[in-house]
Amino acid sequence: MCTVKDSLTKTGSLSFKFVAWILVDTTMADNVNERRDSKRVFINYCDTFQGRNVSKYLSQCLVGATVDENEEEDEEASVASGDFSRRHREGCYQIISTFKDREKDRIRDKPAFIKDILDYKTKEDLLEHLIECDMIVYDITEEPSAIDEAVWVVSELHADLERIEKPKMFILISSVMTWANSKPLDPEDTEIPFTEDDYRRRRAHPNWKDHMNAEKTVIKMGKTNKTKLVTYVIASGLTYGAEECIFHYLFKSAWHNTESLQIFGTGQNCIPTIHIKDLAAVVQNILDAKPKVRYLVAVDDSKNLLEEIVKAISKGLCNGKVKYIVKEDALLMKEVCQADFDQLLVNLRMDGGFIRENMQIRWTSEHGLVENIEAVVKEYRESRKLQPIRILLHGPPCAGKSTIAKELASSYKLHHLRVSEIIRESKERLRKSISRAQQESEEDDDDDGKAAEDEQLLVAIEEDEKSNDGRISDENLIRLVRDTLKSMKCQNQGFVLDGFPKNLDQAKELFSNEDNDGEEETSNLHYDKTITPEFVISLQADDDYLRSRVMNLPESVVTPGHTDEKGLLRRLKAFHDLNNDDNTLLNFFEENEIHAETIDISLDKTIDNRLIMGRITRKVGEPRNYGPTEEEQEETRRKQEESRLRREEEERLEKERQDKEEAAERKRRQDEWTERLNEVKRQEHDMLESQSIPLRNYLMKHVMPTLTQGLIDACKVRPDDPIDFLAEYLFHNNPQVD
């Protein structure tokens, strides 16, 4: 490669300014390359909320990105996109970590964003691994057991400074709860916030004194030799975002459409907060820039009250209602542990002036949870995979749509929407809205306007029902259905829309994009993505099959004019008129690339629609919810136990029945064998009897007369040797000799 000196020698025309520019550019390139070298960062517990999300964030951050604007722009775009699929990018921080439950280390998969999971048996082994890392981050906000380990590690590093060859950085992520009992800066103005400059005046909550002692130790250990060990403490606000942590019980209750979210006490306490990504960005800035300030407060700009936070979550995920409960009752809630209870009741105003003015942070939520509730709710749904499942069932009358819809709603925990139920519930909702507006005279103009609209709609519906034999117009019906689909319960869990819309025009009107709020992701679509079904199931069968099905219905379930033969023929004709090859609501979905799953119901001969349900569940995939609740799990266990006992009882009875049958069979066979044996004996006896007759005749004729007389004489004489006497007698009285 030609050097600058060679170029000067050859050309003799390079200006001094140009040479200086080349030298500066070369130096900058060397510095960039130096910064781009990957750094090993240890973060304890990659399976806790903060540990996981901070690790995930840093694993995609280029080393030194926050001190270089060009690099920062590229790096921030990658992190903001949430693309963590690329593993261990070159020049990024390499995350080394542990699992909270080390007993499961060997059977648990390593997260993609983690470089290595440490395997150690003793603290000394752990220390040897940590000495190989460039930076060490300990989060003590979630696991109290991490406090002692963090203090021990930083103390050992301080004691072994001579062994440390490369400079080490130790960051302790603590909590603003170490400030919870601090006295106001101005007793007359309690709203003046605390800053990093006031950290020596902080007073900890009684349950967080160990955290404060850990903070003091970390700061002290970093003062001895800053060239080898530099330490930082971050007093973090209550974190939110991603899958949520301390506020999760509120998000979960709201997502499950609870009647109202609970506020502890009056809810007038101010809670310092920070988005988890913004906390991770603070850690990144410290790793990159090594600021001179060793104690930092990491909070966003909000000064939200507990009441404001709970109301925002309720409005963002359910009906916006809240209720106040006394603090003693809050302690009885199994969803809230003591540490969470303490943090939710903290009343503390803090200002992170240093991080805002001196750090390069592209805030995810600079102004707090309340102001950014829509984005936070969206992030929560995506992180927890709680996206709604929207299903439409379409098909001819008596095809079993309602039965299948009910099974799908139960299996996926969705809301089963039938037109009749939508109308009934909507009328009830409208009446309650009107009644509430009349009772609350202090409502603002917006609420008065809403109540007037509700009253106008209710009157229009009732007029439709009077003039149209109980039916309402398409315009009002579509409005009711659309409002239901837009409701929070359908936006949270999803729905199974049963047999509506019935035609193409209704589909276009119902799912049109006219009321879209302008989001970029749906602005180019011809339908409202938030309410349009993503799965369309078209049940099909020929008329003869449906007629046969209706004819076999029990009389008790037949509705005259509806599910009898006459009603079926009328409804079939209406269905075919609205759904033919050229004009069917399925065309709307095909045009929008939502392809229907067509199922011939006549092919399923099972009683419980097993084949149909199997095809639908394979199409829809896994549920997108929290899974079974504790009560449902207990009910499942109870049913499994009942099933086991019933199965064992059935097996016992079956065994007894089989034993009885086997015993009876053995007795039958034994009796049969005995009978056959007796028959054989009888036959042998008869055969012997028949064969012995000539012999008996011979003896009776030629032997017995003489022998009998000899025996009689022997009895008369009674000789000493009767046998010899009888032989002598027979010898002398042989008839043949005579």
Secondary structure, DSSP 8 states (H G I E B T S, - for coil): ---HHHHHHHHS---HHHHHHHHHHHHHHHHHHHHHS--EEEES-TTSHHHHHHHHHHTTSBTTGGG-HHHHHHHHHHHHTT---S-S-TTB-EEEE--SSGGGGGGS---TT-SEE---SSHHHHHHHHHT-SEEEEE-SS-THHHHHHHHHHHHHHHTGGG--S-EEEEEEEEGGGGTT---SSTT-TT--B-GGGGGG----GGGHHHHHHHHHHHHHTTS-TTTEEEEEEEE-EEESTT-STTHHHHHHHHTT-S-EEEETTS--B--EEEHHHHHHHHHHHHHH--S--EEEE--S---BHHHHHHHHHHHHS---EEEE-HHHHTT-TTS-HHHHHHHT----B--HHHHHHS----SSTT-TTTTHHHHHHHHHHHHT---EEEEEE--TTSSHHHHHHHHHHHHT-EEE-HHHHHHHHHHHHHHHHHHHHH-TT--HHHHHHHHHHHHHHHHHHHHHHHTTT---HHHHHHHHHHHHHSHHHHHTEEEEES---SHHHHHHHH-STT----HHHHT-SS-TTTS-SEEEEEE--HHHHHHHHHTS-GGG--TTTTSHHHHHHHHHHHHHH-SSSS-THHHHHHTT---EEEEGGG---TT-HHHHHHHHHHH-S--S--S-HHHHHHHHHHHHHHHHHHHHHHHHHHHHHHHHHHHHHHHHHHHHHHHHHHHHHHHHHHHHHHHHHHHHHIIIIIHHHHHHHHHHHHHH--SSHHHHHHHHHHHT-TTT-
